[in-house]
């Protein structure tokens, strides 16, 4: 399963308002998701928290490939919300 598929299982894009949140986080070499932070707010605390919660619930994704040169990968993920 891809990163997006894993996160989408824990996230609901259908909300009462339209908006977009961007969250940044790190994928550690073993696949753990860490350092989840709000990069750009939607202007609605509920939407921002829903995006961050999806990553906290996902917790782990596929480990980084052995050929990947760093010990982590920083990801900037966009969460678009629609009514």
PDB file of N, CA, C and O in Angstrom:
ATOM      1  N   UNK A   1       0.839  -1.181   0.000  1.00  0.00           N
ATOM      2  CA  UNK A   1       0.000   0.000   0.000  1.00  0.00           C
ATOM      3  C   UNK A   1       0.890   1.253   0.000  1.00  0.00           C
ATOM      4  O   UNK A   1       1.925   1.283   0.666  1.00  0.00           O
ATOM      5  N   UNK A   2       0.486   2.267  -0.738  1.00  0.00           N
ATOM      6  CA  UNK A   2       1.294   3.481  -0.820  1.00  0.00           C
ATOM      7  C   UNK A   2       1.072   4.368   0.404  1.00  0.00           C
ATOM      8  O   UNK A   2       0.128   4.169   1.169  1.00  0.00           O
ATOM      9  N   UNK A   3       1.949   5.337   0.571  1.00  0.00           N
ATOM     10  CA  UNK A   3       1.824   6.310   1.657  1.00  0.00           C
ATOM     11  C   UNK A   3       0.447   6.968   1.620  1.00  0.00           C
ATOM     12  O   UNK A   3      -0.233   7.048   2.643  1.00  0.00           O
ATOM     13  N   UNK A   4       0.037   7.438   0.446  1.00  0.00           N
ATOM     14  CA  UNK A   4      -1.257   8.117   0.341  1.00  0.00           C
ATOM     15  C   UNK A   4      -2.416   7.201   0.702  1.00  0.00           C
ATOM     16  O   UNK A   4      -3.351   7.634   1.375  1.00  0.00           O
ATOM     17  N   UNK A   5      -2.377   5.969   0.279  1.00  0.00           N
ATOM     18  CA  UNK A   5      -3.451   5.027   0.605  1.00  0.00           C
ATOM     19  C   UNK A   5      -3.530   4.785   2.108  1.00  0.00           C
ATOM     20  O   UNK A   5      -4.622   4.734   2.673  1.00  0.00           O
ATOM     21  N   UNK A   6      -2.387   4.638   2.753  1.00  0.00           N
ATOM     22  CA  UNK A   6      -2.364   4.407   4.198  1.00  0.00           C
ATOM     23  C   UNK A   6      -2.932   5.606   4.953  1.00  0.00           C
ATOM     24  O   UNK A   6      -3.717   5.435   5.887  1.00  0.00           O
ATOM     25  N   UNK A   7      -2.545   6.804   4.560  1.00  0.00           N
ATOM     26  CA  UNK A   7      -3.033   8.014   5.237  1.00  0.00           C
ATOM     27  C   UNK A   7      -4.515   8.214   4.955  1.00  0.00           C
ATOM     28  O   UNK A   7      -5.270   8.562   5.863  1.00  0.00           O
ATOM     29  N   UNK A   8      -4.946   8.004   3.723  1.00  0.00           N
ATOM     30  CA  UNK A   8      -6.346   8.218   3.355  1.00  0.00           C
ATOM     31  C   UNK A   8      -7.302   7.303   4.130  1.00  0.00           C
ATOM     32  O   UNK A   8      -8.463   7.658   4.333  1.00  0.00           O
ATOM     33  N   UNK A   9      -6.830   6.144   4.558  1.00  0.00           N
ATOM     34  CA  UNK A   9      -7.659   5.255   5.370  1.00  0.00           C
ATOM     35  C   UNK A   9      -8.030   5.905   6.698  1.00  0.00           C
ATOM     36  O   UNK A   9      -9.048   5.556   7.295  1.00  0.00           O
ATOM     37  N   UNK A  10      -7.210   6.848   7.164  1.00  0.00           N
ATOM     38  CA  UNK A  10      -7.406   7.492   8.467  1.00  0.00           C
ATOM     39  C   UNK A  10      -7.857   8.948   8.347  1.00  0.00           C
ATOM     40  O   UNK A  10      -7.801   9.697   9.322  1.00  0.00           O
ATOM     41  N   UNK A  11      -8.305   9.352   7.155  1.00  0.00           N
ATOM     42  CA  UNK A  11      -8.628  10.754   6.911  1.00  0.00           C
ATOM     43  C   UNK A  11      -9.921  10.875   6.124  1.00  0.00           C
ATOM     44  O   UNK A  11     -10.188  10.076   5.226  1.00  0.00           O
ATOM     45  N   UNK A  12     -10.717  11.867   6.461  1.00  0.00           N
ATOM     46  CA  UNK A  12     -11.981  12.113   5.765  1.00  0.00           C
ATOM     47  C   UNK A  12     -11.933  13.488   5.114  1.00  0.00           C
ATOM     48  O   UNK A  12     -11.885  14.503   5.809  1.00  0.00           O
ATOM     49  N   UNK A  13     -11.945  13.527   3.805  1.00  0.00           N
ATOM     50  CA  UNK A  13     -11.853  14.796   3.077  1.00  0.00           C
ATOM     51  C   UNK A  13     -13.189  15.524   3.015  1.00  0.00           C
ATOM     52  O   UNK A  13     -13.225  16.709   2.681  1.00  0.00           O
ATOM     53  N   UNK A  14     -14.278  14.846   3.327  1.00  0.00           N
ATOM     54  CA  UNK A  14     -15.606  15.463   3.283  1.00  0.00           C
ATOM     55  C   UNK A  14     -15.873  16.137   4.628  1.00  0.00           C
ATOM     56  O   UNK A  14     -15.994  15.473   5.658  1.00  0.00           O
ATOM     57  N   UNK A  15     -15.960  17.462   4.598  1.00  0.00           N
ATOM     58  CA  UNK A  15     -16.169  18.232   5.825  1.00  0.00           C
ATOM     59  C   UNK A  15     -17.268  19.265   5.603  1.00  0.00           C
ATOM     60  O   UNK A  15     -17.826  19.359   4.510  1.00  0.00           O
ATOM     61  N   UNK A  16     -17.573  20.026   6.625  1.00  0.00           N
ATOM     62  CA  UNK A  16     -18.621  21.046   6.551  1.00  0.00           C
ATOM     63  C   UNK A  16     -18.187  22.282   5.762  1.00  0.00           C
ATOM     64  O   UNK A  16     -19.028  23.057   5.307  1.00  0.00           O
ATOM     65  N   UNK A  17     -16.882  22.464   5.603  1.00  0.00           N
ATOM     66  CA  UNK A  17     -16.348  23.634   4.892  1.00  0.00           C
ATOM     67  C   UNK A  17     -15.255  23.192   3.916  1.00  0.00           C
ATOM     68  O   UNK A  17     -14.648  22.134   4.082  1.00  0.00           O
ATOM     69  N   UNK A  18     -15.021  24.015   2.907  1.00  0.00           N
ATOM     70  CA  UNK A  18     -13.913  23.777   1.990  1.00  0.00           C
ATOM     71  C   UNK A  18     -12.642  24.359   2.590  1.00  0.00           C
ATOM     72  O   UNK A  18     -12.697  25.347   3.321  1.00  0.00           O
ATOM     73  N   UNK A  19     -11.511  23.760   2.290  1.00  0.00           N
ATOM     74  CA  UNK A  19     -10.240  24.284   2.779  1.00  0.00           C
ATOM     75  C   UNK A  19      -9.105  23.368   2.393  1.00  0.00           C
ATOM     76  O   UNK A  19      -9.309  22.319   1.781  1.00  0.00           O
ATOM     77  N   UNK A  20      -7.914  23.776   2.757  1.00  0.00           N
ATOM     78  CA  UNK A  20      -6.732  22.970   2.471  1.00  0.00           C
ATOM     79  C   UNK A  20      -5.714  23.164   3.578  1.00  0.00           C
ATOM     80  O   UNK A  20      -5.406  24.290   3.967  1.00  0.00           O
ATOM     81  N   UNK A  21      -5.207  22.073   4.072  1.00  0.00           N
ATOM     82  CA  UNK A  21      -4.185  22.062   5.104  1.00  0.00           C
ATOM     83  C   UNK A  21      -2.937  21.408   4.519  1.00  0.00           C
ATOM     84  O   UNK A  21      -3.044  20.447   3.757  1.00  0.00           O
ATOM     85  N   UNK A  22      -1.767  21.913   4.863  1.00  0.00           N
ATOM     86  CA  UNK A  22      -0.517  21.249   4.492  1.00  0.00           C
ATOM     87  C   UNK A  22       0.204  20.876   5.781  1.00  0.00           C
ATOM     88  O   UNK A  22       0.412  21.707   6.665  1.00  0.00           O
ATOM     89  N   UNK A  23       0.576  19.612   5.860  1.00  0.00           N
ATOM     90  CA  UNK A  23       1.265  19.083   7.033  1.00  0.00           C
ATOM     91  C   UNK A  23       2.623  18.560   6.591  1.00  0.00           C
ATOM     92  O   UNK A  23       2.740  17.918   5.547  1.00  0.00           O
ATOM     93  N   UNK A  24       3.639  18.836   7.384  1.00  0.00           N
ATOM     94  CA  UNK A  24       4.967  18.291   7.113  1.00  0.00           C
ATOM     95  C   UNK A  24       5.284  17.248   8.192  1.00  0.00           C
ATOM     96  O   UNK A  24       4.881  17.379   9.348  1.00  0.00           O
ATOM     97  N   UNK A  25       6.012  16.218   7.778  1.00  0.00           N
ATOM     98  CA  UNK A  25       6.389  15.160   8.715  1.00  0.00           C
ATOM     99  C   UNK A  25       7.601  14.427   8.162  1.00  0.00           C
ATOM    100  O   UNK A  25       7.991  14.623   7.011  1.00  0.00           O
ATOM    101  N   UNK A  26       8.186  13.587   8.991  1.00  0.00           N
ATOM    102  CA  UNK A  26       9.336  12.794   8.563  1.00  0.00           C
ATOM    103  C   UNK A  26       8.989  11.312   8.561  1.00  0.00           C
ATOM    104  O   UNK A  26       8.295  10.811   9.445  1.00  0.00           O
ATOM    105  N   UNK A  27       9.489  10.637   7.552  1.00  0.00           N
ATOM    106  CA  UNK A  27       9.431   9.174   7.533  1.00  0.00           C
ATOM    107  C   UNK A  27      10.836   8.709   7.896  1.00  0.00           C
ATOM    108  O   UNK A  27      11.798   8.988   7.180  1.00  0.00           O
ATOM    109  N   UNK A  28      10.942   8.002   9.006  1.00  0.00           N
ATOM    110  CA  UNK A  28      12.232   7.475   9.442  1.00  0.00           C
ATOM    111  C   UNK A  28      12.585   6.250   8.597  1.00  0.00           C
ATOM    112  O   UNK A  28      11.722   5.678   7.933  1.00  0.00           O
ATOM    113  N   UNK A  29      13.827   5.863   8.627  1.00  0.00           N
ATOM    114  CA  UNK A  29      14.299   4.740   7.811  1.00  0.00           C
ATOM    115  C   UNK A  29      13.429   3.493   8.001  1.00  0.00           C
ATOM    116  O   UNK A  29      13.179   2.761   7.043  1.00  0.00           O
ATOM    117  N   UNK A  30      12.971   3.250   9.229  1.00  0.00           N
ATOM    118  CA  UNK A  30      12.157   2.053   9.498  1.00  0.00           C
ATOM    119  C   UNK A  30      10.673   2.236   9.153  1.00  0.00           C
ATOM    120  O   UNK A  30       9.875   1.323   9.366  1.00  0.00           O
ATOM    121  N   UNK A  31      10.295   3.419   8.618  1.00  0.00           N
ATOM    122  CA  UNK A  31       8.919   3.663   8.208  1.00  0.00           C
ATOM    123  C   UNK A  31       8.068   4.406   9.227  1.00  0.00           C
ATOM    124  O   UNK A  31       6.921   4.750   8.940  1.00  0.00           O
ATOM    125  N   UNK A  32       8.619   4.660  10.426  1.00  0.00           N
ATOM    126  CA  UNK A  32       7.855   5.410  11.426  1.00  0.00           C
ATOM    127  C   UNK A  32       7.626   6.848  10.960  1.00  0.00           C
ATOM    128  O   UNK A  32       8.507   7.466  10.363  1.00  0.00           O
ATOM    129  N   UNK A  33       6.438   7.368  11.238  1.00  0.00           N
ATOM    130  CA  UNK A  33       6.110   8.766  10.948  1.00  0.00           C
ATOM    131  C   UNK A  33       6.377   9.568  12.213  1.00  0.00           C
ATOM    132  O   UNK A  33       5.843   9.259  13.278  1.00  0.00           O
ATOM    133  N   UNK A  34       7.213  10.608  12.091  1.00  0.00           N
ATOM    134  CA  UNK A  34       7.567  11.436  13.252  1.00  0.00           C
ATOM    135  C   UNK A  34       7.510  12.914  12.870  1.00  0.00           C
ATOM    136  O   UNK A  34       7.357  13.265  11.700  1.00  0.00           O
ATOM    137  N   UNK A  35       7.635  13.756  13.867  1.00  0.00           N
ATOM    138  CA  UNK A  35       7.734  15.212  13.706  1.00  0.00           C
ATOM    139  C   UNK A  35       6.612  15.782  12.829  1.00  0.00           C
ATOM    140  O   UNK A  35       6.858  16.521  11.875  1.00  0.00           O
ATOM    141  N   UNK A  36       5.388  15.420  13.176  1.00  0.00           N
ATOM    142  CA  UNK A  36       4.208  15.892  12.450  1.00  0.00           C
ATOM    143  C   UNK A  36       3.933  17.339  12.863  1.00  0.00           C
ATOM    144  O   UNK A  36       3.727  17.634  14.040  1.00  0.00           O
ATOM    145  N   UNK A  37       3.933  18.241  11.865  1.00  0.00           N
ATOM    146  CA  UNK A  37       3.724  19.660  12.156  1.00  0.00           C
ATOM    147  C   UNK A  37       2.839  20.296  11.095  1.00  0.00           C
ATOM    148  O   UNK A  37       2.878  19.925   9.922  1.00  0.00           O
ATOM    149  N   UNK A  38       2.054  21.248  11.526  1.00  0.00           N
ATOM    150  CA  UNK A  38       1.226  22.004  10.600  1.00  0.00           C
ATOM    151  C   UNK A  38       2.116  22.977   9.832  1.00  0.00           C
ATOM    152  O   UNK A  38       2.774  23.825  10.436  1.00  0.00           O
ATOM    153  N   UNK A  39       2.140  22.860   8.520  1.00  0.00           N
ATOM    154  CA  UNK A  39       2.944  23.761   7.693  1.00  0.00           C
ATOM    155  C   UNK A  39       2.117  24.962   7.235  1.00  0.00           C
ATOM    156  O   UNK A  39       2.581  26.101   7.274  1.00  0.00           O
ATOM    157  N   UNK A  40       0.878  24.687   6.800  1.00  0.00           N
ATOM    158  CA  UNK A  40      -0.009  25.783   6.407  1.00  0.00           C
ATOM    159  C   UNK A  40      -1.430  25.453   6.840  1.00  0.00           C
ATOM    160  O   UNK A  40      -1.987  24.425   6.454  1.00  0.00           O
ATOM    161  N   UNK A  41      -2.004  26.328   7.639  1.00  0.00           N
ATOM    162  CA  UNK A  41      -3.348  26.131   8.162  1.00  0.00           C
ATOM    163  C   UNK A  41      -4.399  26.386   7.097  1.00  0.00           C
ATOM    164  O   UNK A  41      -4.202  27.180   6.177  1.00  0.00           O
ATOM    165  N   UNK A  42      -5.514  25.695   7.244  1.00  0.00           N
ATOM    166  CA  UNK A  42      -6.672  25.915   6.380  1.00  0.00           C
ATOM    167  C   UNK A  42      -7.468  27.124   6.851  1.00  0.00           C
ATOM    168  O   UNK A  42      -8.328  27.632   6.132  1.00  0.00           O
ATOM    169  N   UNK A  43      -7.176  27.577   8.055  1.00  0.00           N
ATOM    170  CA  UNK A  43      -7.968  28.632   8.676  1.00  0.00           C
ATOM    171  C   UNK A  43      -9.044  28.072   9.592  1.00  0.00           C
ATOM    172  O   UNK A  43      -9.750  28.820  10.269  1.00  0.00           O
ATOM    173  N   UNK A  44      -9.163  26.736   9.609  1.00  0.00           N
ATOM    174  CA  UNK A  44     -10.138  26.054  10.457  1.00  0.00           C
ATOM    175  C   UNK A  44      -9.396  25.033  11.309  1.00  0.00           C
ATOM    176  O   UNK A  44      -8.806  24.090  10.781  1.00  0.00           O
ATOM    177  N   UNK A  45      -9.424  25.218  12.615  1.00  0.00           N
ATOM    178  CA  UNK A  45      -8.692  24.321  13.520  1.00  0.00           C
ATOM    179  C   UNK A  45      -9.133  22.869  13.345  1.00  0.00           C
ATOM    180  O   UNK A  45      -8.302  21.963  13.402  1.00  0.00           O
ATOM    181  N   UNK A  46     -10.417  22.638  13.135  1.00  0.00           N
ATOM    182  CA  UNK A  46     -10.918  21.269  12.972  1.00  0.00           C
ATOM    183  C   UNK A  46     -10.315  20.563  11.774  1.00  0.00           C
ATOM    184  O   UNK A  46      -9.971  19.384  11.854  1.00  0.00           O
ATOM    185  N   UNK A  47     -10.183  21.274  10.664  1.00  0.00           N
ATOM    186  CA  UNK A  47      -9.579  20.671   9.465  1.00  0.00           C
ATOM    187  C   UNK A  47      -8.109  20.380   9.697  1.00  0.00           C
ATOM    188  O   UNK A  47      -7.612  19.317   9.326  1.00  0.00           O
ATOM    189  N   UNK A  48      -7.414  21.329  10.313  1.00  0.00           N
ATOM    190  CA  UNK A  48      -5.980  21.147  10.581  1.00  0.00           C
ATOM    191  C   UNK A  48      -5.748  19.940  11.486  1.00  0.00           C
ATOM    192  O   UNK A  48      -4.850  19.134  11.239  1.00  0.00           O
ATOM    193  N   UNK A  49      -6.559  19.820  12.531  1.00  0.00           N
ATOM    194  CA  UNK A  49      -6.405  18.704  13.462  1.00  0.00           C
ATOM    195  C   UNK A  49      -6.754  17.365  12.816  1.00  0.00           C
ATOM    196  O   UNK A  49      -6.134  16.348  13.126  1.00  0.00           O
ATOM    197  N   UNK A  50      -7.736  17.360  11.926  1.00  0.00           N
ATOM    198  CA  UNK A  50      -8.111  16.125  11.226  1.00  0.00           C
ATOM    199  C   UNK A  50      -6.950  15.608  10.375  1.00  0.00           C
ATOM    200  O   UNK A  50      -6.694  14.405  10.333  1.00  0.00           O
ATOM    201  N   UNK A  51      -6.256  16.513   9.704  1.00  0.00           N
ATOM    202  CA  UNK A  51      -5.101  16.124   8.881  1.00  0.00           C
ATOM    203  C   UNK A  51      -3.975  15.562   9.754  1.00  0.00           C
ATOM    204  O   UNK A  51      -3.405  14.516   9.444  1.00  0.00           O
ATOM    205  N   UNK A  52      -3.664  16.258  10.837  1.00  0.00           N
ATOM    206  CA  UNK A  52      -2.595  15.792  11.720  1.00  0.00           C
ATOM    207  C   UNK A  52      -2.966  14.455  12.361  1.00  0.00           C
ATOM    208  O   UNK A  52      -2.118  13.575  12.508  1.00  0.00           O
ATOM    209  N   UNK A  53      -4.216  14.309  12.734  1.00  0.00           N
ATOM    210  CA  UNK A  53      -4.685  13.066  13.358  1.00  0.00           C
ATOM    211  C   UNK A  53      -4.516  11.883  12.406  1.00  0.00           C
ATOM    212  O   UNK A  53      -4.145  10.791  12.834  1.00  0.00           O
ATOM    213  N   UNK A  54      -4.787  12.095  11.121  1.00  0.00           N
ATOM    214  CA  UNK A  54      -4.632  11.014  10.139  1.00  0.00           C
ATOM    215  C   UNK A  54      -3.202  10.477  10.140  1.00  0.00           C
ATOM    216  O   UNK A  54      -2.991   9.269  10.024  1.00  0.00           O
ATOM    217  N   UNK A  55      -2.228  11.363  10.268  1.00  0.00           N
ATOM    218  CA  UNK A  55      -0.827  10.928  10.299  1.00  0.00           C
ATOM    219  C   UNK A  55      -0.487  10.240  11.615  1.00  0.00           C
ATOM    220  O   UNK A  55       0.236   9.244  11.619  1.00  0.00           O
ATOM    221  N   UNK A  56      -0.999  10.760  12.742  1.00  0.00           N
ATOM    222  CA  UNK A  56      -0.762  10.111  14.033  1.00  0.00           C
ATOM    223  C   UNK A  56      -1.337   8.693  14.028  1.00  0.00           C
ATOM    224  O   UNK A  56      -0.714   7.767  14.548  1.00  0.00           O
ATOM    225  N   UNK A  57      -2.522   8.526  13.440  1.00  0.00           N
ATOM    226  CA  UNK A  57      -3.141   7.203  13.385  1.00  0.00           C
ATOM    227  C   UNK A  57      -2.406   6.261  12.440  1.00  0.00           C
ATOM    228  O   UNK A  57      -2.341   5.058  12.696  1.00  0.00           O
ATOM    229  N   UNK A  58      -1.859   6.782  11.368  1.00  0.00           N
ATOM    230  CA  UNK A  58      -1.130   5.941  10.409  1.00  0.00           C
ATOM    231  C   UNK A  58       0.136   5.380  11.049  1.00  0.00           C
ATOM    232  O   UNK A  58       0.451   4.205  10.859  1.00  0.00           O
ATOM    233  N   UNK A  59       0.857   6.189  11.794  1.00  0.00           N
ATOM    234  CA  UNK A  59       2.041   5.813  12.569  1.00  0.00           C
ATOM    235  C   UNK A  59       3.223   5.264  11.782  1.00  0.00           C
ATOM    236  O   UNK A  59       4.364   5.637  12.055  1.00  0.00           O
ATOM    237  N   UNK A  60       2.977   4.388  10.813  1.00  0.00           N
ATOM    238  CA  UNK A  60       4.082   3.712  10.121  1.00  0.00           C
ATOM    239  C   UNK A  60       3.697   3.446   8.670  1.00  0.00           C
ATOM    240  O   UNK A  60       2.554   3.106   8.363  1.00  0.00           O
ATOM    241  N   UNK A  61       4.675   3.607   7.788  1.00  0.00           N
ATOM    242  CA  UNK A  61       4.493   3.308   6.359  1.00  0.00           C
ATOM    243  C   UNK A  61       5.624   2.377   5.934  1.00  0.00           C
ATOM    244  O   UNK A  61       6.409   1.927   6.769  1.00  0.00           O
ATOM    245  N   UNK A  62       5.707   2.093   4.662  1.00  0.00           N
ATOM    246  CA  UNK A  62       6.769   1.231   4.151  1.00  0.00           C
ATOM    247  C   UNK A  62       8.133   1.846   4.485  1.00  0.00           C
ATOM    248  O   UNK A  62       8.324   3.047   4.289  1.00  0.00           O
ATOM    249  N   UNK A  63       9.071   1.056   4.979  1.00  0.00           N
ATOM    250  CA  UNK A  63      10.414   1.599   5.283  1.00  0.00           C
ATOM    251  C   UNK A  63      11.071   2.204   4.045  1.00  0.00           C
ATOM    252  O   UNK A  63      10.744   1.845   2.914  1.00  0.00           O
ATOM    253  N   UNK A  64      11.988   3.111   4.276  1.00  0.00           N
ATOM    254  CA  UNK A  64      12.728   3.721   3.170  1.00  0.00           C
ATOM    255  C   UNK A  64      13.607   2.666   2.508  1.00  0.00           C
ATOM    256  O   UNK A  64      14.108   1.768   3.184  1.00  0.00           O
ATOM    257  N   UNK A  65      13.797   2.765   1.209  1.00  0.00           N
ATOM    258  CA  UNK A  65      14.650   1.790   0.515  1.00  0.00           C
ATOM    259  C   UNK A  65      16.081   1.835   1.047  1.00  0.00           C
ATOM    260  O   UNK A  65      16.554   2.888   1.475  1.00  0.00           O
ATOM    261  N   UNK A  66      16.756   0.716   1.020  1.00  0.00           N
ATOM    262  CA  UNK A  66      18.137   0.670   1.531  1.00  0.00           C
ATOM    263  C   UNK A  66      19.056   1.594   0.745  1.00  0.00           C
ATOM    264  O   UNK A  66      20.056   2.071   1.282  1.00  0.00           O
ATOM    265  N   UNK A  67      18.736   1.851  -0.508  1.00  0.00           N
ATOM    266  CA  UNK A  67      19.562   2.744  -1.329  1.00  0.00           C
ATOM    267  C   UNK A  67      19.326   4.223  -1.021  1.00  0.00           C
ATOM    268  O   UNK A  67      20.091   5.075  -1.473  1.00  0.00           O
ATOM    269  N   UNK A  68      18.269   4.539  -0.252  1.00  0.00           N
ATOM    270  CA  UNK A  68      18.003   5.936   0.100  1.00  0.00           C
ATOM    271  C   UNK A  68      19.153   6.428   0.973  1.00  0.00           C
ATOM    272  O   UNK A  68      19.493   5.772   1.958  1.00  0.00           O
ATOM    273  N   UNK A  69      19.765   7.572   0.636  1.00  0.00           N
ATOM    274  CA  UNK A  69      21.001   7.978   1.296  1.00  0.00           C
ATOM    275  C   UNK A  69      20.852   8.561   2.704  1.00  0.00           C
ATOM    276  O   UNK A  69      21.824   8.560   3.459  1.00  0.00           O
ATOM    277  N   UNK A  70      19.690   9.051   3.077  1.00  0.00           N
ATOM    278  CA  UNK A  70      19.527   9.717   4.369  1.00  0.00           C
ATOM    279  C   UNK A  70      18.805   8.828   5.371  1.00  0.00           C
ATOM    280  O   UNK A  70      18.256   7.787   5.011  1.00  0.00           O
ATOM    281  N   UNK A  71      18.810   9.253   6.643  1.00  0.00           N
ATOM    282  CA  UNK A  71      18.148   8.462   7.674  1.00  0.00           C
ATOM    283  C   UNK A  71      16.660   8.779   7.798  1.00  0.00           C
ATOM    284  O   UNK A  71      15.946   8.109   8.544  1.00  0.00           O
ATOM    285  N   UNK A  72      16.182   9.805   7.066  1.00  0.00           N
ATOM    286  CA  UNK A  72      14.760  10.131   7.060  1.00  0.00           C
ATOM    287  C   UNK A  72      14.414  10.882   5.774  1.00  0.00           C
ATOM    288  O   UNK A  72      15.286  11.382   5.063  1.00  0.00           O
ATOM    289  N   UNK A  73      13.123  10.940   5.507  1.00  0.00           N
ATOM    290  CA  UNK A  73      12.605  11.671   4.355  1.00  0.00           C
ATOM    291  C   UNK A  73      11.569  12.655   4.870  1.00  0.00           C
ATOM    292  O   UNK A  73      10.619  12.248   5.538  1.00  0.00           O
ATOM    293  N   UNK A  74      11.729  13.945   4.575  1.00  0.00           N
ATOM    294  CA  UNK A  74      10.750  14.954   4.961  1.00  0.00           C
ATOM    295  C   UNK A  74       9.689  15.052   3.864  1.00  0.00           C
ATOM    296  O   UNK A  74      10.006  15.181   2.682  1.00  0.00           O
ATOM    297  N   UNK A  75       8.429  14.986   4.284  1.00  0.00           N
ATOM    298  CA  UNK A  75       7.302  15.007   3.348  1.00  0.00           C
ATOM    299  C   UNK A  75       6.411  16.207   3.657  1.00  0.00           C
ATOM    300  O   UNK A  75       6.181  16.527   4.823  1.00  0.00           O
ATOM    301  N   UNK A  76       5.916  16.864   2.624  1.00  0.00           N
ATOM    302  CA  UNK A  76       4.954  17.958   2.744  1.00  0.00           C
ATOM    303  C   UNK A  76       3.692  17.448   2.057  1.00  0.00           C
ATOM    304  O   UNK A  76       3.663  17.304   0.835  1.00  0.00           O
ATOM    305  N   UNK A  77       2.646  17.174   2.841  1.00  0.00           N
ATOM    306  CA  UNK A  77       1.450  16.545   2.298  1.00  0.00           C
ATOM    307  C   UNK A  77       0.268  17.491   2.362  1.00  0.00           C
ATOM    308  O   UNK A  77      -0.014  18.095   3.398  1.00  0.00           O
ATOM    309  N   UNK A  78      -0.419  17.608   1.234  1.00  0.00           N
ATOM    310  CA  UNK A  78      -1.572  18.491   1.107  1.00  0.00           C
ATOM    311  C   UNK A  78      -2.854  17.710   1.401  1.00  0.00           C
ATOM    312  O   UNK A  78      -3.059  16.610   0.887  1.00  0.00           O
ATOM    313  N   UNK A  79      -3.708  18.299   2.233  1.00  0.00           N
ATOM    314  CA  UNK A  79      -5.008  17.703   2.587  1.00  0.00           C
ATOM    315  C   UNK A  79      -6.113  18.651   2.106  1.00  0.00           C
ATOM    316  O   UNK A  79      -6.452  19.607   2.804  1.00  0.00           O
ATOM    317  N   UNK A  80      -6.669  18.398   0.933  1.00  0.00           N
ATOM    318  CA  UNK A  80      -7.764  19.253   0.435  1.00  0.00           C
ATOM    319  C   UNK A  80      -9.113  18.765   0.984  1.00  0.00           C
ATOM    320  O   UNK A  80      -9.407  17.570   0.961  1.00  0.00           O
ATOM    321  N   UNK A  81      -9.912  19.695   1.468  1.00  0.00           N
ATOM    322  CA  UNK A  81     -11.239  19.378   2.003  1.00  0.00           C
ATOM    323  C   UNK A  81     -12.320  19.958   1.107  1.00  0.00           C
ATOM    324  O   UNK A  81     -12.183  21.070   0.597  1.00  0.00           O
ATOM    325  N   UNK A  82     -13.390  19.206   0.918  1.00  0.00           N
ATOM    326  CA  UNK A  82     -14.535  19.652   0.136  1.00  0.00           C
ATOM    327  C   UNK A  82     -15.815  19.287   0.884  1.00  0.00           C
ATOM    328  O   UNK A  82     -15.859  18.327   1.654  1.00  0.00           O
ATOM    329  N   UNK A  83     -16.843  20.076   0.636  1.00  0.00           N
ATOM    330  CA  UNK A  83     -18.140  19.769   1.257  1.00  0.00           C
ATOM    331  C   UNK A  83     -18.781  18.582   0.599  1.00  0.00           C
ATOM    332  O   UNK A  83     -19.877  18.177   0.989  1.00  0.00           O
TER     333      UNK A  83
END
